[in-house]
Amino acid sequence: MTNNGKERVGLMDFDSVQSRVMTVQDVSTYLRVHPSTVYRLLKRNELPAFRVGSDWRFNVEAIDRWRAQMEAGGQVLSKS
């Protein structure tokens, strides 16, 4: 395999990881809510997220689990 082939595989791996991480804007579009709703849920520790510097990021799988739990009438678990 050539060096270019290795770089291409690395880029494909990066793209797949990147597609599983969303920004506040991405999550608000995904959940069909206003970005201020996302920030309100973050402030209440009701939405699974992590920080990169001062920015919030969200794992798609964690958001899907959270959404399924909310749709099933589950309680929000606090992070404490």
Rosetta blueprint (number, residue, H / E / L):
1 M L
2 T L
3 N H
4 N H
5 G H
6 K H
7 E H
8 R H
9 V H
10 G H
11 L H
12 M H
13 D H
14 F H
15 D H
16 S H
17 V H
18 Q H
19 S L
20 R L
21 V E
22 M E
23 T L
24 V H
25 Q H
26 D H
27 V H
28 S H
29 T H
30 Y H
31 L H
32 R L
33 V L
34 H L
35 P H
36 S H
37 T H
38 V H
39 Y H
40 R H
41 L H
42 L H
43 K H
44 R L
45 N L
46 E L
47 L L
48 P L
49 A L
50 F E
51 R E
52 V E
53 G L
54 S L
55 D E
56 W E
57 R E
58 F E
59 N E
60 V H
61 E H
62 A H
63 I H
64 D H
65 R H
66 W H
67 R H
68 A H
69 Q H
70 M H
71 E H
72 A L
73 G L
74 G L
75 Q L
76 V L
77 L L
78 S L
79 K L
80 S L
